Amino acid sequence: MRFLVIGGAGYIGSHFIREAKRQGHSSVVYDNLERGFRESIPSDVPFIKADLLDSKTLEETIKDGHFDAIYHFAAFALVGESVSQPELYYENNVEGVRVLLEAMRKLKTKSNAVLIFSSSCAVFGTPSKLPISEEDPKKPQSPYGKSKLIDEWMIEDYCYAHGMRGMALRYFNACGADKDGGIGEAHDPETHLIPNVIKAALAKETVTIFGDDFETLDGTCVRDYIHVTDLADAHIKAAAYLCAQKGAIYDAIHLGTGNGYSNLQVVKVIEKVLGMMIEQRIGARRAGDPAGLYADNRKAKKILGFTTRYSDLETIIATALAWHQEAPEGYNRG
Ligand SMILES: NC(=O)c1ccc[n+]([C@@H]2O[C@H](COP(=O)([O-])OP(=O)(O)OC[C@H]3O[C@@H](n4cnc5c(N)ncnc54)[C@H](O)[C@@H]3O)[C@@H](O)[C@H]2O)c1
């Protein structure tokens, strides 16, 4: 298959490109490099440096691209930033998807590509039950989570009104790094537990755990960690599934392992893989952090044939650690 990967210079998009290539698919990356890295895109993958909101360039790219699937990874994804600057999220995340849907609608006779969208368990806010199923009530607590839910609604409406095929994949915690090295997780600021604990441990700094009074097995937050290459594989399966469908279709599917690990359990595995103790302190809870988030992944297994190869915690941490140990002093943003 041939893919247009919008946001392909970011963490998940760049891992997707690698895995797609290993499975024999070709990609074109479309990214403005605002939060991604030129170095993350393999030199033999065509790269268009452009903004998703630039509808002219986007339409030209789609029109003659002969794409089987278009992937949307191009969003802002910092919950705290979305609370202090919601305008960024409604502009980039919501308007960005509207511009893309409009381009796809207008070009329907020229491009029959399916759309696969990166959504998030943040659409649920504090979940009504665990594990979280696709149809559970959605009460996003941040502009980031709200932007993702609005995107899902827009995609669903466009699919049924205009005979398009789309899918929202709701990720739980993406983590780890490509097994072949060279790329990894480099958000700025980094808000995710695993890279932050690894970075602190390598710098011999104290790690802060946000809250130990949650109603969980040890009082710390419980999350569902899925290796980024397993996510990538599920995205390829999603394209194959949608491409085989005739007529309008939309669905939302959870991508997680279904297992929850507490912050303290994760730190323990990092200590084991590193072979050293990590200094820890307990800080205040972060605003809006639910106690537990883990996926009911039965729908992903049933519809996509979703499986995991790398998502045991030790493999996740070993691959992430290898990248942090080899990573250059920071990527060049181009
Ligand atoms: N990382 C996670 O654990 C996680 C969990 C749930 C959902 N998601 C979603 O997955 C997607 C990818 O996440 P990530 O961690 O790889 O983020 P990232 O910030 O590493 O990558 C996003 C990429 O999109 C590009 N981009 C953003 N806005 C753009 C625009 N207007 N035009 C062109 N390019 C643009 C950035 O430059 C960057 O390369 C996001 O939609 C995010 O909300 C991520």
The ligand as a MOL file (V3000), in Angstrom:
LIG
                    3D

  0  0  0     0  0            999 V3000
M  V30 BEGIN CTAB
M  V30 COUNTS 44 48 0 0 0
M  V30 BEGIN ATOM
M  V30 1 N 2.2740 9.8560 22.3470 0
M  V30 2 C 1.1800 9.2980 22.9250 0
M  V30 3 O 1.2790 8.5520 23.9290 0
M  V30 4 C -0.1940 9.5460 22.3310 0
M  V30 5 C -1.3080 9.0150 22.9970 0
M  V30 6 C -2.5720 9.2410 22.4400 0
M  V30 7 C -2.7120 9.9240 21.2430 0
M  V30 8 N -1.6110 10.4370 20.6290 0 CHG=1
M  V30 9 C -1.7930 11.1710 19.3650 0
M  V30 10 O -0.9330 10.6150 18.3860 0
M  V30 11 C -0.5190 11.6230 17.4610 0
M  V30 12 C 0.9790 11.6300 17.3350 0
M  V30 13 O 1.5500 11.8180 18.6300 0
M  V30 14 P 3.1270 11.9830 18.8110 0
M  V30 15 O 3.4290 11.6180 20.2250 0
M  V30 16 O 3.8310 11.2870 17.6980 0 CHG=-1
M  V30 17 O 3.2770 13.5670 18.6480 0
M  V30 18 P 4.5140 14.4040 18.0440 0
M  V30 19 O 4.3670 15.7930 18.5610 0
M  V30 20 O 5.7930 13.6830 18.3090 0
M  V30 21 O 4.2520 14.3780 16.4660 0
M  V30 22 C 3.3100 15.1900 15.8310 0
M  V30 23 C 3.8830 15.5750 14.4800 0
M  V30 24 O 2.8990 16.3300 13.7720 0
M  V30 25 C 3.5060 17.4890 13.2240 0
M  V30 26 N 2.4680 18.5260 13.1150 0
M  V30 27 C 1.7080 19.0460 14.1120 0
M  V30 28 N 0.8660 19.9620 13.6220 0
M  V30 29 C 1.0810 20.0310 12.2890 0
M  V30 30 C 0.5040 20.7750 11.2200 0
M  V30 31 N -0.4460 21.6900 11.4330 0
M  V30 32 N 0.9630 20.5610 9.9660 0
M  V30 33 C 1.9330 19.6680 9.7210 0
M  V30 34 N 2.5150 18.9250 10.6680 0
M  V30 35 C 2.0960 19.1070 11.9540 0
M  V30 36 C 4.6170 17.8660 14.1960 0
M  V30 37 O 5.6240 18.6560 13.6010 0
M  V30 38 C 5.1250 16.4630 14.5910 0
M  V30 39 O 6.1140 16.0050 13.7030 0
M  V30 40 C -1.1250 12.9290 17.9820 0
M  V30 41 O -2.3280 13.1540 17.3010 0
M  V30 42 C -1.4180 12.6370 19.4410 0
M  V30 43 O -2.4900 13.4150 19.9160 0
M  V30 44 C -0.3530 10.2690 21.1480 0
M  V30 END ATOM
M  V30 BEGIN BOND
M  V30 1 1 1 2
M  V30 2 2 2 3
M  V30 3 1 2 4
M  V30 4 1 4 5
M  V30 5 2 4 44
M  V30 6 2 5 6
M  V30 7 1 6 7
M  V30 8 2 7 8
M  V30 9 1 8 9
M  V30 10 1 8 44
M  V30 11 1 9 10
M  V30 12 1 9 42
M  V30 13 1 10 11
M  V30 14 1 11 12
M  V30 15 1 11 40
M  V30 16 1 12 13
M  V30 17 1 13 14
M  V30 18 2 14 15
M  V30 19 1 14 16
M  V30 20 1 14 17
M  V30 21 1 17 18
M  V30 22 2 18 19
M  V30 23 1 18 20
M  V30 24 1 18 21
M  V30 25 1 21 22
M  V30 26 1 22 23
M  V30 27 1 23 24
M  V30 28 1 23 38
M  V30 29 1 24 25
M  V30 30 1 25 26
M  V30 31 1 25 36
M  V30 32 1 26 27
M  V30 33 1 26 35
M  V30 34 2 27 28
M  V30 35 1 28 29
M  V30 36 1 29 30
M  V30 37 2 29 35
M  V30 38 1 30 31
M  V30 39 2 30 32
M  V30 40 1 32 33
M  V30 41 2 33 34
M  V30 42 1 34 35
M  V30 43 1 36 37
M  V30 44 1 36 38
M  V30 45 1 38 39
M  V30 46 1 40 41
M  V30 47 1 40 42
M  V30 48 1 42 43
M  V30 END BOND
M  V30 END CTAB
M  END
